[in-house]
Amino acid sequence: MERNYELAEKIKEDNYKVFALLSKYLNHSPDFITKEEIEEIVQGGVSYEYAFMVILAAAFGLDIVDIDEDKDLFNNYFKKMIHKLDASEYANNPYYKNINIPTIKIGKSELKYERYKPFEGFVCNDIIQTKAGRQIPQIGFFESEFMFPAILENNRIWMTITPNEIETMKEAVDQAFGHVLTFGLGLGYYAYMISEKDEVNSITVVDTNGDVIDLFKKYILPQFKNAGKIKIIKADAFEYARTQMPKGKYDFVFTDLWHDVSDGKDMYLKMKTYESLSPKTVFSYWIEKSILCYL
């Protein structure tokens, strides 16, 4: 039992260490790995992913050759964490293919394309939790520049449609049926994807940001083939969930109100308290797996 406890504590320490290192990297220098560095290592016969891992480990101060603890961290986390993504897979996404994003500014909100540089790292999916309790973030990169739609507020990226959003919404898209309620509009990716489903009859979108709603209604919604399924309501999500959601007889509710796990934990827990008001409704939450790892 004591050995199991020590192992569990060691895994917790490893989780914390990896998250701390990644947080510093992603927040301060996600583009420090260069194509030249990668290709120099790849010439030795290894993959782009392995080259990326080695450079990142070295930048974190890990010695994966001579120090066993660092080697174990590399093998247990990095090899399951880093992914070279295929840009063509996302270029064929229906939203990317069919929706054109203009560069427009309304109030404090701006609609435009942002980009990932070649070999820039970014979160690309939910955290994976192993049976042993290791929590492994999922980090992706592209070999070439990758453009993605974004909404900026006060010149800060707030809403995007990146590989992370696409991957982490797949389950909620697949599950949606009947009369759907979604909290959070963004660029309308979720609304668009489920509007294409025959199983979805109507989509009610609740968002509190008037500028974002105006941008969406004027420049994006008219491009939706099934725009007639969509109704947008300007309201506070939690107030709507408390007072209006039980009256709506919704079959499926998807909540996407947060930017990431750090600002999502409390909102997630608050929204969960309203599930009991609609006992026959199926509920789903953006990046719920990652939030549960933190909780």
Helices and strands as residue ranges (DSSP letters): H 2-28, H 35-42, H 48-59, H 68-73, I 74-78, H 79-81, E 82-84, H 87-91, H 94-98, E 104-106, E 109-116, E 122-129, E 135-141, E 146-153, E 156-160, H 163-175, E 178-183, H 189-195, E 200-207, H 210-215, I 216-220, G 221-223, G 227-229, E 230-234, H 237-243, H 245-248, E 252-255, H 261-272, G 275-277, E 282-285, H 288-294
